[in-house]
Amino acid sequence: MSTNPKHKQSARGAAEPSEAQDPSLRRQLLAVAREAAAAGAAVLAERGRGRVAADTKSAAGDWVTDFDRRAEMAVRDVIAAARPNDAITGEEYGRTVPADPSGYRWSIDPLDGTANFVRGIVYYCTSVAVFGPLDESAAATPARNSPDEAAADAPAVPGHPAAPTGNSLAADAAAMDAGTHGWLAAAVNAPALGTEYYAAAGDGAWLVDSTLHVGSDARRGGSATRAQRLSGGDKEEAGRLLATGFGYDADRRQFQVGALLGLMPGFANVRRIGSAALDLCLVADGTLDAYAEYGTQEFDWAAGALVAAEAGLPVLRPRTDPGWQAAGHLDFDALPKEQPAS
């Protein structure tokens, strides 16, 4: 049994909105999330044929491209125009907090699956989600207020690397446990796949697949003009597939591979898609049965985790960095304890 501190949601998997929260706010947040994700995806859709030039960040294969940067600015522009007092945390430009913060914070990955994007593999997306109070009367009091977080609240400068931020996963999880805060809306837009996943707390998870014709019968359903509600797959289905991912550090990969071997009983095979956000969405739509990965960042899983949770699936969010992120039909207690610091 794992002794890790974890944040696992209820069987429904999603935070229940407070009665004090106006449903119109969730709809507004969702509309902003979808518009912002679409803006980022539109930048990614400009990709032509061939390989894309990339710069190395932390290690070989950990790349950043001009598309990452431009897509993040496109996402930020949409959010700032619609919600100027909300904080934003992005992969490329770090965390920005306005002078008069609302208490809501956006977590964005402008290009989740950069290695896929560079190589011309179609599994990549823009991921956008918002975290905040379930009771609007508490909106002026963010869940994050540690000294490290306050030091990280300097504005990000486009064209400069993101500044490190304090670890507030534990604070967020505690606020979710207390029922005061939660992930409220999310959108994942994958332009090369022609798919958009979105969810709002208490309103379910949905898929719009532009590759399907109206009235076509597919496992995920839906059409180019009608969204299909998601409810995950059949946990009793034969040939179950487990999705995972691997880090860039050799010691981290060794730990992840060892953990994977322990998770494989009960699964027929494993898939490594290369985008945590899409892994979670594919669990939500039933293409995959479960997903577990150690060491992902908040912007990797923020949107996809809410989509999976609103599809009615169990979801595990990390309290520590690094920690485990998981979703679907998987025994979370079977996840090994965290990798010891080297």
N, C-alpha and C positions, 0 to 999 in steps of 0.2 A: 504494500500500500504506500502511496506517495504521502510524504509529509509536507509537501510544498504548500505555501499559502497560495490560494487560488480564488478567483472569483468565478463561480459557476452559477448561472441563472436557473430559474425554476424550469419545470417541464415545458412550460410555454416558451421559455427562453428569452423573453423580452420584458423590459421594465414596463409596468403598467402606469399610464399617465395619471397624474393627480387630477382629482375632480376640479381643483383650482386652475388647472391649465386649460386655456381656451383651445378647442380643437382647431380653430382657424390659424393659430400660431403654428401648430405642427404642419398644417397644410402649407403655410407660407414658408416654413423652413425647408420642407420637402421640395417645394417649387424652386427655391434658391439652390438647393443641393443638385437638383436635376439640371438646372440651367448652367450652373458652374461646371458640373461634370461634362456636359455637352460642349461647353466652350473649350475645355481642355482637350476633349476627344477630337474636336474640330482641328486643333493644331496637330495632333498625332496623325490625323487622316491626310495631312499634307505629305506624309512620307511617300517617296517614290520607290522604284525598284532598286535592288542592290543593297549594299551594306551602308549603314549610317556611321559617320564619323563620331567618335566618342572619346571622352577624357576619362582617365582612371581616377577613382576616388580613394577608397581605402585599400584595395587589393586588386589583383588581376581578375577581370570579369565583373568587378563592381564599377559600373560605368555611369557616366552622366553625359547627356547630349544637349545640344541647343534646343531640341524639342522638349526635354524635361523642363528647362528653364522657361521657355516661352509658354508652355502649357500651364505651368504654375502661375505665371503672371496673368494669364487669361482667366484662370479659376479665381485668383485673388481679386481681380478687377470686378467680377460678377458679385462676389460676396461683399466686397467693400461698398459697392454701389447700393446694394439692397439692404445691408446690415452694417452700417459704418461703425457701430460701437461694439461689434463682436471681435473677439480675439481670433487669430488664425495661426495654426501651426502647420508648416509645410516641409516637405523633405528637403527642398533645395534652398529655401530662404528662411528657415527657422521659424521662430515665434514672434508675432507682432501683437501688441496690445494697445488699443486706442487710449486716449487721455481719459475718457469716461466709459470704462468697460461695462458691458451689459451683463456679464456673467455667462454668456454663451461663447463657446470656443469651437472653431472648425478645425478638423484634422484632414489634411489633403495630401494625396500622393498623385502628382500630376501625370506620372508615367510609371505605373506598377508593372514590372516585367520589362525593365530597360534592356536586359541582355537579349530577351526575345525580340524586342523592337529592333535592336542593332543588327541582329542576325536575320531578320525577316521572318520570324516565327510569329504567328498571328495572335498569340495569347498575351495581350497587353491591354491596359485600360487606364482611364482616369478615375480616381476614387475620392469621394468627398463625403464627409460625415460631420454632424454637429452634436456636441455634448453640452448639457446645461441643466438647469433646475427643472424639476417636474412641476413645481409650484412657482408660478410667475412672480409671486410676491417676494420670492427669495432670489430673484434674478440678479440683483445687484451684488450678491455675495458669491463669487466664484468658489468652486471646490478647492482650487489650488491657491495656497497662500504661503508656502514655505519660503525661507530666505533664498534658497537656490532658485526657486521659480521666479521670485521677484527680480533677481539679478539677471534672469534670462529674458526679461520683458522688454529689452531694447528693440527698437524697430529694426527689421531686416533690410539690408541694402541690396537691391537687385544687382546681380553680377558678382556678389561676394558669397563665400561659403556660409552655410547656415551655422549660427552659433549654437553650442551645446545647450541643452535645456536640462533643468532639474528633473529628477525622477519623481513623478507625481502619480504613477500608476496606482500606488497603494492608496493615496488620497482619493482618487477617483473611485476606486473599488469600494472604499469605506463609505463614500457618499452614495454609491449605488446600493450597498447593503442597507444603509439607513433609509433608503427610499426617498432621498431628497434630490438626487440628480440621476441622469441617465443619458444614453445615446438616443437622440430624438428623431433624426432623419438622416438618410443616406442615399447615395446614388453611385453606381458603378457603370461606366460607359465604355464599351469595348468596340471601337470603330471598325477594326478589321474583321470582327465577328458579326457586326451588325446587331449587337445586343445591348440593351440597357436594363439593368436591375435597379430597383429602388424600393425603399421601405420607410415607413414612419412608425414610431412607437404606438402600438395598439391598433394599427391600421393594416397590418399584414405586409407581406413581401410580394413584389410583382416583377414580371419580366415582359419587356417588349422586344420581340425578335423580328427585325425588319427583313430577314431572309425568308420568312414564312408567308405564304399567300393567305388571303382571307379565306377562312373555312378549312384550311389544311389541318389534318389530324396528325399531331406529333406528340411525343411523350411530354414535352413541356407545354404544349398547347400554344395559344396565343396567335397573334397575327400582326401584320404591319400596322394595323389601325386599332387593335384592341389588346390591352394588357392581360396577361394570365396570372392569376394568383398562384403562388408557390407553396408547396407543402412538403418538400423533401421527398426522399425515396422510401422504398419498402425495406425496413431493416431485416426482414426475413428473406430477402431476395438472394438467390444463389449468385456466386461470382462477385462478391462484394469487393469494391475498390476503395483503397485508402490513399489519400493524397498527402504529400508532405513536401518539404523543401530543405535545402542545405545552405549553410553559411559559407563564407569565404575563408575563414580561419581554419587551418588543418585540424587543430584540437577540437574546435566546435563541430566540424564535420564528423570526426571520429565518434564523438558523443552522440550526435544525431543518428548516425548509422546504427550504433549499438542500440539506441532506443527504438529505432524502427524495427529491428529484428524481434524485439520483445513485443511489439504491437501487432505483428503480422498474423499470429494465430487468430482465426476467425475471418480473415480476409483472403481472397483469392489472389490478389495482386496489388501493386502499388503504382501510383502515377505521380510524376513530378512535372507540374504544369509550368511553373516558373513565375506565377503571379499569385500571391496570397489572397488578394481580393477576389480574383476569379476562382481560386480553389474554393473559397467559402460560398461564392454564388453558385458554383456547380454542385456543391452539397445541397444548397437550398433548392435547386431545381431538380434534384434527384439523379443527375448525371453521375456524380460521385456519392459514395455512402458516408464517408467521414474524412476529416482533415485534421492533422496535428503537425505542428511545427514549433521548434524551440528557437527563440532568439529573434523573432520578428519585431519590427517597430510599430508603434501605435498607428502611424499613417498607413502601414501595410494592411492592417486588419480592421480598422475602425468602421469603415462602411460595410465591408463584406460580413463582418460579425453581426451587425444589426439585420442585414438581409437574411442571414441564416436563422437568427433568433426569431424574427418575425414570420419565418416559414414554419415555426413551431418546433424547431430543433434545439436540443441542448447546446449551449455555447459556453466555452471557457475562455475568459480573458485573463491575461497575466497581471499579477500584482507586482511583479518584480521585473527588472530589466537586467539580464535576459530572463525570460520565463516562457511558459507554454501557452500557445494559442491553439484551440481545438474546437471542433464543431461536428455534430452529426452523431451517428450510431457508433459510439466508441466509449469504452470504459475510461473515464478521465482519471480514475484512481490508479489505473495501470501505468500512467505516465511516470517515468523514473524521476527521482529527485533531481533538482537542478544541477547542472554541471558545476563542480567546484571551481573557484577562481584559481587561475594558474599563476 
